[in-house]
Amino acid sequence: MASKVPFVKQQINWLSLFPILITLGALCLFFYQFDQKFFWLIALFVYYMLRLLCKFLFFPNAIFEGVKRIKQEQFEQAIPFFEETISYYTKNRWIDTFRFFLLLSSAKSSIMESCLCNLAYCYLQTGDIQKAKEIYQNVLFEYPENINAKSMLNTINLISANVSL
């Protein structure tokens, strides 16, 4: 039943591309003053460096370790990393709220939402169906439009109904 890729796939929030394009545009305008030929290349490089800096400042390393463990099918080992990330963003909700600007992220779902779904997925893969169901229900309570949580809860309920027959 184990999957070789993380369950939660990021969708793009197209409106969040505007801050990214505005940032790139501002950088292009700034560097055009100094070099009219390669200003766009310099702007792209600076944008990339800004993005790395923001990732370093506002993204805990635990999230990358958790995703790495899922890819390696080490679901039990991934759980503490996602719990640590959830704890970080619970204390620092403002980072997740302003991720479009701080992380220059165009992801539709919040970081917390993705981490909770990944955590539930890990519990599901380790056989703790009740804990996974509880987390998916919490995800739907906070993020009612989350398709991943809806589909996984439906699947869990369907399997549970078939097992009890």
N, C-alpha and C positions, 0 to 999 in steps of 0.2 A: 504494500500500500504506500510505501514511501516514495516521495517525489524527488527528482534530481534538481529541481529549481525551486526558488522561493515561491510560496503560494501567492503572496500579495504582489500584484503587478501595478506599477504606477501609471495612472492616467494623467494626461496633460490638462491643466486648466489654462485654456487659451488666453484668458484675460490677464493671467500672470505673466504672459510674454511681454506685455507693455512695459513694465518696469525694467525688464531685461533689455528690450530694444531702446528704451530711453537712456539707460546707462551706457549701452554701446554707442548710441548716437552722440551723447554728451562727450564720451571719450574721443570719438572720431573728430568732433568739432574742436576739442581742446588740442589734440595732437596735429590737426591740420595746420595750425599756426606754425608748427616747428618743421614739419616735413609734408609737403603736398603730394609726394609720390607714394610713400609707404605709411601714411597716417593710419590707415585701416588696419594694417598689420600690427602696428604698435598698440592701437586701441584693443585689438583682439588679445594680444599678449597681456596687457594690463588687466583687461577684464578677466582673463583666465587666472591671473595671479590673485586678483581680488576675490574671485570665487574660491580659490584654494585657501586663502586667508580666512574667509568667512566660515568655510567648512571646518578649518582647524579650530577657530574660536568658538563656534556654536554647535558643533556636531560631536557628540561623545563617540569615542572609538568603539564603544561597546556595540553600537548598532551594526558596524561593519563586521565585527567578530560574530555577532548573531547570524547575520546573513551568510557569512562564510561557513558557519557550522551547519546551517540548513542545506547549503549546497553540497556539503560533505555528508549529509544525512546523519548528522550528529545532533539530533533534535533535543535530547536531554541536556546536552552541554550548551545548546543555544538559549535555553530558557533563562538562565541568570543574566545573560547579556541583554536580552530584551527587557527583563524586569529592571535592570539598571538604567536602561535608556528611558523606560516609562517613568521611573522615579525622577530622572533628570528633567524630563519635559513636564512633569507634574509640578516640580518646583520652579521651572522656568517656562511657563506657558506662553509668555510674551515672545519667546524665540519662535515657537511653533506658529503663533498667530501672525507674526511678521516675517515668516520664512521666505516670502516672495522677495523681500528686500534684503534681509540679512544673509540668506543662503543663496539668493538669486535662483530660487527653485521654481519650477513651473509644474510641480506635482499637484494634482487635483486634491488628493487626500492629504490630511495633515500627517505629520511624522508620528504623532501619538496614535492616530487611527491605524496607520500601517504597522506600527510596532505591536499594538494590541492584537491585530489580526495575525501577525506572524507568531506571537506568543500563543494564541489559541491554536494555531496550526501545529505548533510544536507539541502542545499537550495532546492534540488529537493524534499525532503521529506516534506518541509514546503510549497511547492507549488510555489516557485519562480523559475520557469522553465527557464526563460530567464537568470537569474544570474547563475544558474547551467550550462546551455549551454555555457555561456561565460567562465566560469572557466574551463570546460572540453576542450574547444577550446584552452585556454591558456596552459593547461597541454599538449595537443598534439603538440602545437607549441614548447614547451621546451623539451618534452619527446615524440617524434613521435612514439615510439614503445609501448606506454602505452595501454595495452589491455582494461583496465577498462574504460578509457576515450573514446576509440574508440567505444566500445560496448554501453556505455551509450549515447553517441552522436547519434549513429545509432537508438537507442530506442527512444530517444527524437524526432528525426527527423521523425521517422515512426509514432509515436503517433501524432505529430503535423500535419503531412500530412493527417492522418485519421480524425482528428478533423476538419480540414478545408474543407474536402469533404462534 
